[in-house]
Amino acid sequence: MQIDNINLYRMVHVDNLPHILVNGITKKDSAMANPDFKSIGDVSLIGNRSTKIVEVYNGDYTMLNPTRICLGDFIPFYFGIRMPMLYVMQNGGNFVETATAPQDIVYIVCSLRKVLDSGTNYYFSDGHGTDGYTTFYDNERILDLPGLIDWDCVQAKFWGGDENLNTKRKKQAEFLVASDLPSSCILGFLCYNETAKKRLMQIGINEAGIKVWPNAYY
């Protein structure tokens, strides 16, 4: 796996796309933030991340004064599809207030290379951000990223059960972006079915930038 071949994925409600197409992917505290943003995630986890402080050791736990960051200050992306959070989004449970139909959930696919070239500050992890076993890295380790992410886990289809807890953790490795991202970083969009594709085209997305991929959903 090479840096230039790595994509980043962010799941959003389709109703948020018109704002994203005009303003890019914005942080919640940005001056350009969507005042009508429609959330589909676990509100408890979102609340936890808003105050969750993690230390960036870069893999060196002998470091005396690691950088400390708050997860809620960043836009999170995954390195793959069909994440555990998607299952909860589609089916409800935990602290997801209302289940969202898969045709209303769209993946925004961004190029890691374009995100790096945008000049934004960033961090990345080898697992779920709130898990104590997860290690965080900064830009000093970016060239090592392909070897630090467990791609077998990211692509794993089965992650349930106590025997797969570490697979589940590593599957949810994150890339954290510190500022708004311009829409030029977006490669395209993944959606559930042809009905969803037509809706994206009605919003103004070129058909060439849309991929129908039902297997990216539960």
TIROKOL-627460 format. One record per residue: residue in one letter; x, y, z of N, C-alpha, C in turn. Coordinates in steps of 0.02 Angstrom, whole numbers, plus 50000, padded with zeros to 5 digits. Atoms other than C-alpha are relative to their C-alpha. Last residue first. Layout:
AXYZXYZXYZ/...
This chain:
Y500235006149966487424981350298499304998349976/Y500504998949948488254993750179499814993350032/A499684995549952489804994350069499545001550059/N499605003949953489104978949983500415004350048/P500425002549945487754990049906500404996050051/W499645005549969489074999249802499604997450060/V500505003849963488385011849679500344993750027/K499975007350007489845022849628499454996950043/I500445003849956489645041449595500094992649987/G499734999849932490955053249524499604996050050/A499355003350000490595049049342500314999750069/E500095007249996488765053349371500664996350004/N499905003250065489225071349406499964992450008/I499395003950003488525077649571500034996449933/G499514996750043487225091349554500664996449995/I499664994949959485965087549690500515003849959/Q500464994449995484905078549560500305005750041/M499964996550063486405067449524499545006149999/L499374996450001486505062849707500085004049935/R500074994349954484655058549708500645004150000/K500404994950034484865047749554499935006250044/K499584997050052486275038249641499625005649964/A499544995349967485205035249795500435003649949/T500424994549976483855027449687500425005350034/E500124995450056485175017249597499565005950020/N500375002950057485755009349760499895005349946/Y500285006749989486825011249916499674997049938/C500695000249977487975025849882499724993049995/L500285006750003489835029349864499295000250027/F500505001849951490435046849822499784992849990/G500665002250022491905054349731499574997950058/L499945003950062493705059949735499334998149972/I500485005550008493455073849862500094996649933/C499705006049971494995084349902499554993949990/S499515002650048494385097849781500354993750026/S500315005450038492885100049897500474997049948/P500354997750060494005110250011499714994049962/L499695002750061494395102950182499615002549939/D500465001350056494015112750340500394997349940/S500344994050028495345111350473499524997949945/A500064994549953496205099050592499615006049974/V499834993950036495955082850498499835006050043/L500314994149970496005066550595500245006349967/F499594994450023496355050150505499645006350021/E500264993550021495625035550600500545004649972/A499454995250000495865016950630499765006549967/Q500244993249994494155008650650500575005150008/K500414998550059494664991450588499815007449997/K499554998150054496014991550721499635001549935/R499644993849984494754991850863500425002349941/K500484994550001493594978950784500345006750015/T500164998950071495054967350749499525006049994/N499444996250027495604969850930499925001249925/L499994993149974493884965150994500585004049971/N499794995450053493744949950881500055007250023/E499385002550030493664935851009500275004749946/D499434998449957492394945751111500674997849969/G499815005049951491154944750969500625002050039/G500405000749939490894954650809500294994850048/W499654996849945492224959750682499624999350066/F500275002549936491784950350524500425002850057/K500735000150004492004958250353499684998150066/A500335005949973493824963150382499245000649996/Q500425003150051494474976750266499614993950025/V500414994850031495164987950403499514997049951/C500544998349954495754972350495499545005349971/D500425005949996496754965950347499415001250047/W500484999950055497374983550319499554993949999/D500115007150013498204984650490499454999449947/I500715001950002498775002850483499954992549983/L500274999449932500565006250537499274998150004/G499815005749960501374999950377499745000050071/P500225006350030500455011550260500184993850040/L500715001649992500675025850385499804993449967/D500075006649970502575025350391499284997650003/L499755004750050502745039950270499974992850025/I500475000950055501585049750385500264995049947/R500045007150016502645046850540499564998649938/E499325002850003503265064650568499994992649980/N499744999850068501515070650521500724997449994/D500054993550034500795064950686500354999749933/Y499404997750035500415047950761499885006849969/F500094994450045499165040750885500675002349973/T499434995450003499205023550965499875005449948/T499854996850065497615014151012500595004850007/Y499465003750032497565002651163500245003249935/G499374998949965496555015051266500594996449970/D499765006249969495135014951140500705001150030/T500134999749928494355032051108500254993850037/G499704994449964495125034650936499914999950075/H500544995549979494745017450865500285005350047/G500615003249976496345009950796499495005350019/D500015006950024498055013150719499384996350025/S499965005149948497855031950734500014993149969/F500345006250018498115047350627500124994850054/Y499745005549961498505065650654499664993749974/Y500365006349994498255080850545500364995350048/N499685004149948498715098850508499584993750009/T500315000449935498035105250344500434996150049/G499634996449949499215109150201499694999950069/S500394994149981498015104350061500345004250054/D499804994250041499365092949991499625006350018/L499334998149979499075080550133500225006349963/V500084997349932497205080250096500685002450025/K500284993250007497565078149910499915003350068/R499494995650028498715063349947499745007149994/L499534998249947497425055450061500535004749973/S499325002350013496165056349920500455002150058/C499484994950010494405058649985500674996649986/V499355003150009492865047549970500515005449983/I499574995350035491255054450043500694996849996/Y499294999549985490175039550088500315005649958/V499534999550056488315042450079500715000350026/I499324999549975486945037150200500474999849940/D499904993149978485155040750145500705001250028/Q500004995650059485035024950039500085007350018/P499364999950034485575015050193500025004649939/A500025004650056484025020350291500655000449961/T500004996650065484495029550451500004994849944/A499655003750053484065022650623499925003849934/T500455002650052483485036050746500424996449947/E500694998549983484245041350913499514997149950/V500244997550064485915032750891499255000950007/F500304993449992486435031251073499875003249932/N499544995749964486755012451076499665006850011/G499685003149943485475005750955500535004550028/G500164997149936484925010450780500344996250057/N500455004149961485004998750632499775003250066/Q500535003150039485795008850493499464996850043/M500374994850037486825020650600499404997049964/V500434996649952487285006350717499605005549966/Y500515004849980487944995850573499505003250049/L500515000250053488845011050503499444995250020/M500444994449991489745013150670499455000249947/P500495001549948490444995550654499515005850011/M499754999649931491285000850491499454998150050/R500385005049962490744995150319500244999550072/I500734999850001492065005050225499714995050049/G500375005150036493905008950240499255000950008/F499595002450056495265020750300499634994849958/Y499775006949996494085030450413500434998349939/F500105004250058493935049250427500224992950017/P499745006850005493755060750576499814996549935/I500475003750043493585079650567500284993049991/F499805002350066494565086450715499424997049962/D499754994350038494335096650873500154998349928/G500554996050025493225083250951500215006049960/L500295003150060494705071550966499465004349969/C500695001849985495575083251088499684997449936/I500514997250044497465083451067499314997850024/R500675002149977498965080951181499495003549956/T500534995350018500725081551109499334997250023/P500345000950065501895069951203499495005549988/N500514994850008502975076651344499664999349932/L500194996949937504075062751414499435005049993/M500044992850009504185051051265499735003450063/T499524997149953504595033451327500005007649995/Y500334998849936502985027451243500495002250055/D499464999849951503735029651071499725001850068/G499745006749990502445024150942500564999750051/N499645002050060502135041850882500324993150006/Y499345002749983501665046051061500414998049939/V499705002150063500195057451024500724997850014/E499304998150006499195058751185500324996949937/V499545005650011497305058351187500715002849991/I499314998150013496045070351261500424993849991/K499505005349993494195066151248500695002349979/T499564998549943493105081551276500564994950009/S499934992849994492115082451113500445002150058/R499434997750040492475064051084500105007550007/N499385002349968491315059251226500615002749963/G499914996049940489895069651156500654998250035/I499834993350023490085061750984500135004550060/L499315000250021490125044651067500235006949976/S499595001049941488515048351161500745000049982/V499934993549966487695055751006500424999450063/D500145001449930488045039950905500115006450041/G499565004049958488045045650725499744999050071/I500265006950001486735051350600500404995550046/S499575005049970486905070250617499684993149997/K500405005749977486025082050498500464994550024/F499675006550006486935098650480499574994550031/D500535005150003485705113050467500294993049994/P500454999049943486905126750523499444994950002/N500705000650022488215119450404499535001050060/A500365006049980489915125650461499275000349978/M500375002550058490755139450361499594993850017/A500434994550022491335149350513499574997949942/S499774995750055491995132650573499515005649986/D499904993249973491535125650744500255004849946/K500614997749968490755109450676500065007150026/K500025001749929492195107150556499375002950032/T499854994949949491865108650371499974997250070/I500155003649938491965096850224500225004350058/G499525005049980491905108150072499774996450063/N499554997649948490875124050061500554995250019/V499854992850006489865122249901500575002050046/L499794998650069489825103349877500205007349992/I499325002450010489775100950065500265001649931/H499554995549965488215111750085500734998149989/P500004993550034487295102049951500475005150033/L499574999450059487915085750028499975006749964/N499434995549986487185087350203500415001449937/D500244993149996485475080250154500565005050013/V500044997150067486335064150098499785007350002/H500695000350026486765060250278499985003749933/V500434994449984488625058150302499304998649975/M500725001450012489925044350307499595006050022/R500414996849948491775049050290499264999049981/Y500735000650006493045038750197499655003350058/L500324998949935494895041450163499255000249990/N500584995549997495815034550012499745000450071/I500435000549941497565027150002499445005249996/N500555004550015498405024449834499494999450056/D500404997350055499565039449842499414995749981/I500374994049979500195034250014499535002449944/Q499634993850006500695017049948499565005950020/M500424994050000500005000050000500445006250000/
